[in-house]
Amino acid sequence: MLLEVQRFIELVGLAATAGWVGDRVLDPGVRIRGIDLLAGLVGVMIGAWLWQMGGWPPGPAVGSQPIFPALAGTFAVCMLLKLAALGAAGPRW
């Protein structure tokens, strides 16, 4: 039971850190509380899937979660959020 709690804490910590980095680097323009954590959690799942499809080595990991796929997935989610925010803003002319 404690091992599962530890793995969960590591996952949430990695997702929160990756989401924070993605939010600061790309600035998706969506001002909702907790969007960086949500982008990090979705990014961890999407990044792991994309990384596995590419057949690339996972690289360094925090616990059992690799870092590079989490960052790549989070950047992808933040880019989609930025595109959605730009589309919602409408034309700027």
C-alpha contacts under 8 A as a table, 3 or more apart, distances in Angstrom:
res1	aa1	res2	aa2	distance
1	M	4	E	5.28
1	M	5	V	6.41
2	L	5	V	4.97
2	L	6	Q	6.09
3	L	6	Q	5.05
3	L	7	R	6.23
4	E	7	R	5.05
4	E	8	F	6.12
5	V	8	F	5.04
5	V	9	I	6.18
6	Q	9	I	5.15
6	Q	10	E	6.21
7	R	10	E	5.06
7	R	11	L	6.15
7	R	63	G	6.86
7	R	64	S	7.43
8	F	11	L	5.05
8	F	12	V	6.19
9	I	12	V	5.20
9	I	13	G	5.97
10	E	13	G	5.07
10	E	14	L	6.07
10	E	62	V	6.86
10	E	63	G	6.37
10	E	65	Q	7.94
11	L	14	L	5.21
11	L	15	A	6.05
11	L	65	Q	6.80
12	V	15	A	5.00
12	V	16	A	5.92
12	V	41	L	7.39
13	G	16	A	5.15
13	G	17	T	6.11
14	L	17	T	5.17
14	L	18	A	5.97
14	L	40	G	7.75
14	L	62	V	7.28
14	L	65	Q	7.82
14	L	67	I	7.62
14	L	70	A	7.83
15	A	18	A	5.14
15	A	19	G	5.87
15	A	37	L	6.23
15	A	39	A	7.88
15	A	40	G	4.21
15	A	41	L	5.04
15	A	43	G	7.61
15	A	44	V	6.47
15	A	70	A	7.31
16	A	19	G	5.09
16	A	20	W	6.02
16	A	36	D	6.82
16	A	37	L	4.79
16	A	40	G	5.75
16	A	41	L	7.50
17	T	20	W	5.09
17	T	21	V	6.18
17	T	37	L	8.00
17	T	40	G	7.43
18	A	21	V	5.14
18	A	22	G	6.05
18	A	40	G	5.40
18	A	70	A	6.63
18	A	71	L	5.52
18	A	74	T	6.42
19	G	22	G	5.04
19	G	23	D	5.98
19	G	35	I	7.96
19	G	36	D	4.37
19	G	37	L	5.33
19	G	38	L	7.32
19	G	39	A	5.48
19	G	40	G	3.97
19	G	41	L	7.64
19	G	43	G	7.86
19	G	71	L	7.97
19	G	74	T	6.11
20	W	23	D	5.09
20	W	24	R	6.16
20	W	36	D	5.44
20	W	37	L	7.19
20	W	40	G	7.65
21	V	24	R	5.19
21	V	25	V	6.01
22	G	25	V	5.24
22	G	26	L	5.84
22	G	27	D	7.41
22	G	36	D	7.49
22	G	40	G	7.95
22	G	71	L	7.36
22	G	74	T	6.04
22	G	75	F	5.44
22	G	78	C	6.37
23	D	26	L	5.62
23	D	27	D	4.93
23	D	28	P	6.41
23	D	36	D	5.99
23	D	78	C	6.78
24	R	27	D	5.50
26	L	75	F	7.48
26	L	78	C	6.66
26	L	79	M	7.08
26	L	82	K	7.91
27	D	78	C	7.56
27	D	82	K	7.32
28	P	78	C	5.54
28	P	79	M	6.60
28	P	81	L	5.49
28	P	82	K	4.03
28	P	83	L	7.84
28	P	85	A	7.17
29	G	81	L	7.60
29	G	82	K	5.94
29	G	85	A	6.12
30	V	35	I	7.67
30	V	81	L	7.08
30	V	82	K	7.40
30	V	85	A	6.48
31	R	35	I	7.65
32	I	35	I	5.64
33	R	36	D	7.97
34	G	37	L	5.34
34	G	38	L	6.30
35	I	38	L	5.00
35	I	39	A	5.93
36	D	39	A	5.04
36	D	40	G	6.04
37	L	40	G	4.96
37	L	41	L	6.17
38	L	41	L	5.14
38	L	42	V	6.16
39	A	42	V	5.25
39	A	43	G	5.69
39	A	74	T	5.80
39	A	77	V	5.96
39	A	78	C	6.69
40	G	43	G	4.85
40	G	44	V	6.06
40	G	70	A	7.35
40	G	71	L	7.99
40	G	73	G	7.87
40	G	74	T	5.30
41	L	44	V	5.26
41	L	45	M	6.68
41	L	74	T	7.93
42	V	45	M	5.29
42	V	46	I	6.13
42	V	73	G	7.45
42	V	74	T	7.08
42	V	77	V	7.35
43	G	46	I	5.06
43	G	47	G	5.55
43	G	70	A	5.69
43	G	71	L	7.09
43	G	72	A	7.27
43	G	73	G	3.91
43	G	74	T	3.89
43	G	75	F	7.36
43	G	76	A	7.21
43	G	77	V	6.11
44	V	47	G	5.22
44	V	48	A	6.05
44	V	69	P	6.79
44	V	70	A	4.23
44	V	71	L	7.43
44	V	73	G	5.92
44	V	74	T	6.73
45	M	48	A	5.34
45	M	49	W	6.32
45	M	70	A	7.48
45	M	73	G	7.35
46	I	49	W	5.13
46	I	50	L	6.10
46	I	70	A	7.85
46	I	73	G	5.26
47	G	50	L	5.11
47	G	51	W	5.88
47	G	69	P	4.42
47	G	70	A	5.17
47	G	71	L	7.29
47	G	72	A	5.72
47	G	73	G	3.82
47	G	74	T	7.24
48	A	51	W	5.12
48	A	52	Q	6.07
48	A	66	P	7.99
48	A	69	P	5.40
48	A	70	A	6.71
48	A	73	G	7.52
49	W	52	Q	5.20
49	W	53	M	6.21
50	L	53	M	5.07
50	L	54	G	6.23
50	L	69	P	7.67
50	L	73	G	7.83
51	W	54	G	5.17
51	W	55	G	6.29
51	W	56	W	5.98
51	W	57	P	7.94
51	W	58	P	7.25
51	W	69	P	5.97
52	Q	55	G	5.08
52	Q	56	W	6.70
58	P	61	A	7.73
58	P	66	P	5.73
58	P	67	I	7.77
58	P	68	F	6.95
58	P	69	P	6.94
59	G	66	P	6.32
59	G	67	I	7.17
59	G	68	F	6.73
60	P	66	P	5.74
60	P	67	I	6.08
60	P	68	F	7.49
61	A	64	S	6.15
61	A	65	Q	5.28
61	A	66	P	3.90
61	A	67	I	5.31
62	V	65	Q	5.39
62	V	66	P	6.21
62	V	67	I	6.75
65	Q	70	A	7.94
66	P	69	P	6.20
66	P	70	A	6.66
67	I	70	A	5.25
67	I	71	L	6.33
68	F	71	L	5.18
68	F	72	A	6.13
69	P	72	A	5.03
69	P	73	G	6.01
70	A	73	G	5.24
70	A	74	T	6.07
71	L	74	T	5.05
71	L	75	F	6.08
72	A	75	F	5.19
72	A	76	A	6.28
73	G	76	A	5.03
73	G	77	V	6.26
74	T	77	V	5.07
74	T	78	C	6.11
75	F	78	C	5.04
75	F	79	M	6.06
76	A	79	M	5.12
76	A	80	L	6.32
77	V	80	L	5.14
77	V	81	L	6.23
78	C	81	L	4.97
78	C	82	K	6.09
79	M	82	K	5.00
79	M	83	L	6.21
80	L	83	L	5.08
80	L	84	A	6.17
81	L	84	A	5.03
81	L	85	A	6.12
82	K	85	A	5.05
82	K	86	L	6.14
83	L	86	L	5.09
83	L	87	G	6.09
84	A	87	G	5.05
84	A	88	A	6.09
85	A	88	A	5.09
85	A	89	A	6.19
86	L	89	A	5.15
86	L	90	G	6.83
87	G	90	G	5.57
